[in-house]
C-alpha cells in the first residue's frame, strides 16, 4: 500500500507540473504561426519591469468604462488570471496554512454565473475553460471536494473539451483516493481512450491498479501488460529487454519493476504460471518480457515460502520455452528452490531433467553447437558427476541384494559417466570417468561398450593408474562376448575374436613389464592360429619363444606347437619339422593338459612335413610325371588318406598347367569318390577357377553358391556371394544375379566399395528389366550407404552417390518446370515456389558431393530453375479485368519480380562456366554457356543475336 501511495503521489506531482498551465484566448495557447518574425534585440536596450499592480489598475479602469458584455468578460478573465498569479506567489511565499485563492475562485464563479444567466461567452472564454481554471484554483487551495464537483460539471457539460483528459484523470484520482475503484477504472479508461499521450501511460497503469483493487486480476493483467508493451515495446526478443531497460531511464525502469511486482501478485491470486499463458493468448502473442513474469512469480512464491509453486513456475517456463536462452537458468532455479526448500527427493530428478534438457545429446545443445552459458556448463559438470556417483553407489549397494535392479542402476550410472566424458572430453577427470564408465557398463552387461571404454583408458588416455587393468579387462571381455555370440543369430564370434587378439597385442606392446603380457601374447598366437591367420600366428609365437625373461615351459610348449602348425600351413616344411621336433622334446613334461597332442599325432605332423618337402622337390622336377604318379596312387591305394590327397594334388598341378578339362575330370572323380573327405569342401573354389577358364560361367556361379553356403569363413562367404552374382550376370541369368547382388548389398555393408558396386549393379539390372521403383530404391540406398560411411568414403562411393542423387533429383526439377503460373497468380506462385525449394534442395544435395561431372550439371539446373521462374513470371497469365494502364503497371511489377531471378540465374551460370578456366568443360558447363547465350546474348552469343518474342498483349 505504501508503494501505491508513492506511485499516486508521483503521478499527481507530474500532473501538477504539466497541467493547469497558462492558456491563450482559445485555451490552447498560440501556434508557431502567431509568433512575430525573429529579430535580434538591441544589446543596449533595457527591459522595463512590469508592475502587476499597475496592470491590474489598468484593467480595473477599463472595466469601469466598458459596457459591452463580451469585453467585460475578457477584462474580468484577465483580472481573475492576475489574481490567480498573485495567489500562487503568495502561497509560495507563505509560511502558514490558509486559503489564498478566494478572489480568483469568486471571479471565475462570477463569470460562470454570468454565462449561466444568459451572457454569451466572449471569444476564448468558454465555460469549460473557466471551470478548468476554477478547479485548478480550488485544488491549489486544498478544496478538493469542491474542485471535484467542478470537474464533474466540466465532464458532464463539455465531454469534447480540450481539458477532458486531465479532467477525467483528476476525477479518477479522486475516485481512487476515495476507494471508489469502479469509478476510478471508468475515468482512467476514458483517459486511456482519449487523445492525450502525456496522460495515457499513467492512466493505463492506474487503471490496472483500479482493476487490481477491485479483484479483477485478469483485466488488471491486461492493463499492466499494455504498460509493459509501451515501455518495453522496442525489445524484439527477450535478449534485448535489458538493453531497452537501460535506454528508457531509471524512472521508467522503476515503473517496469513496480508493474512486474503487481502483475506477480495478480498471477499468484489466479492460476499462477497457467495465467501467464492465458495472458499471452489474450494479448495475441508472446511478449519479449514473458520470462520476467515467470521470474517475478517464481520469486514471489519463493519469498512466500511456497517452494513447490515457485519450482513449478520455473518448470512451466522451461516446458513452454524449451529453446529459450533463459531456459537453463530457469531449470537451475528449480533445483535451487528445491534445495532452499529442503526437498532432497526432488533435487535428483530435477538434476536429471537439467542434464537431459541441456546435455550434449539434447536438442538444446546440438542446435547451439555446444555454445551454452558458462554457468550452465559448470552446472552440467557438477550435476553429471553427482548423478553418476549417486547411481553408482546405489548400484553397488543393490548388487548383493537384487542383481537385476543393480544392473539397471549400473546402466543409469554409465549413462551419466558417458555424458560427462562426451561433454568434457578434455577434462582432467576424463580418464577416471571413462574407467568408471567401463566398470558400470561391464556390470550392466553391456560388454561391447565396456570394451570400448576400457580400450580408451588403456590406449587412448594411456592412464598410468588404471591403464594396465583396463587393457587386461579389454582382453577378457571379448572372450565373454565370444561365448555369448554362439547363441546369437548374428554370430559375431569372429569380430570379437579379432578384437581380443588386437587388444592382447596392444597390451603386450604398451604394458611390457606387466607379468600378464607374455601370457596374453601366447593366447593371442593360439587365437590367430584358430583363425587360420598363420603368418601373424607364427610371428607372435616367435615373440613368446624369444621373450625375456623367458616364459614358463607350458607357454613355450604351446608356442612351439603353434609355430610348427603355422610354418606347415605356410609351406615352410623344413622349419615346421624343426618346430615339431621341439614340441616332441617338451611333450613329456608339458603335454599332459587336456587338448595337448599325443606323441603319435606329433610324429604324423613331422612325417607330413617331410612328405611335403619331397613333394615340393618332385613338383619342381617333372610335373607331368608327378601328376601321373599321384593319379596312380589313387588307383593303387584308393582308400587311403594319402590317396585322396594325391588325387587332390594332381588336380592342383593340372590347374597350374592350365589343363582345365583334365583337372575338371580329376576333381569330379574326387568328389564322387571322397564325398566325406575334408578336402572335398575346398573343391568349389577350384571348380570355379576351372569353369571360369572354360567360359562355363553358370557352372562356376553354381560352385560359388556352394562355397557361400558351406564356408565358415566370412570373407570367403562374402567374396563367393559377390563373385557368383558377377558370373550369373555374365551368363545372362539376370534373376539369379539380382538375388545374389541383393543379398550381398543387404548382408555385407563392408567393404564399402563392394557393397556399393553391388547396389550399383542392382540399379543397372533393374533398369534393364524395367523395374523403375526397385531401381529408385537402390539409387536412394546408394546415397544412404555413402552418407553412413563416414571416414570410409571413397571417390568411387562419392561418384556413385552423386550419380544416384542426380537421377533422384530429376523428378523435382521436372515437376518445377511443369507447373505453370496461372490465375490466381498468388496460388500458383505458391505452388511454384514450393516446387522451386524442393528442386533447389535436390540439386544442392548433388553439389554437396563435389563431383565435377554432376556439380556442373547441377549448377546448370540451379541456374535454369531461377531462369525458368523468371520466364514463367513473365509468361504468367494476366488478369483480364485490367485496363491498359493497370496492365502496363502489372507488367512492370512482373518485371521487377522476375528480374532478380534472372540475375540470380546469370550469376550461377557464370560461376559454372568459370570452371572451364580451370580445365573443366563438360556438358554442364557447355549448357551454362548456351543458357548465357540466351540470357546475355550481347556477351555470350556474339556471332548470332536471338530476340525472344512474347505473344502476350501489353
Buried (B, 14 or more C-beta within 10 A) or exposed (E): EEEBEEBBEBBBEBBEEEBBEEBEBBBEEEEEEEEEEEEEEEEEEEEEEEEEEEEBEEBEEBBEEBEEBBBBBBBBBBBBBBBBEBBBEEBEEEEEEEEBBBBBBBBBBEBBEBBEEEBEBBEBBBBBBBBBBBBBBBBBBEBBEBBBBBBBBBBEEBEEBBBBBBBBBBBBBBBBEEEBBEBBBBBBBBBBEBEBEBBBBBBBBBBBBBBBBBEBBEBBBBBBBBBBBBBBEEBEEBEBBEEBBEEBEEEBBEBBEBBBBBBBBBBBEBEBBEBBBBBBEEBEEBBBBBBBBBBBBBBBBBEEEBBEBBBBBBBBBBEBBBEBBBBBBBBBBBBBBBBEBEBEEBBBEBBBBBBEBBBBEBEBBEEBEEEBBEEBBEBBBEBBBBBBBBBBEBBBEBBEEEEEEBBBBBBBBBBBBBBBBEBBEEEEEBBBBBBBBBBBBBBBBBBBBBBBBBBBBBBBBEBEEBBBBBBBBBBBBBBBBBEBBEEEEEEBBBBBBBBBBBBBBBBBEBBEEBEBBBBBBBBBBBBBBEBEBBEBBBBBBBBBBEBEEEBEEBBBBBBBBBBBBBBBBBEBBEBBBBBBBBBBEBBEEBBEEEEBBEEEEBEEBBEBBEEBBEBEEBBEEEBEEBBEEBBEBBEEEEEEEBBBBBBBBBBBBBBEEEBBEBBBBBBBBBBEBBEEBEBBEBBBBBBBBBBBBBEBBBBBBBBBBBBBEBBEEBEBBBBBBBBBBBBBBBBEBBEBBBBBBBBBBEEBBEEBEBBBBBBBBBBEBBBEEEBEEBBBBBBBBBBEBBEEBEEEBBEBBBBBBBBBBBBBBBEBBEBBBEBEBEEEBEEBBEBBEEBBEBBBEBBEBBBBBEBBBBBBBBBBBBBBBBBBBBBBBBBBEBEEEEEEEEBEEBBEEBEEBBEEBBEBBBEBBBEBBEBBEEEBBBEBBBBBBBBBBBBBBEEBBEEEEEEEEEEEEE
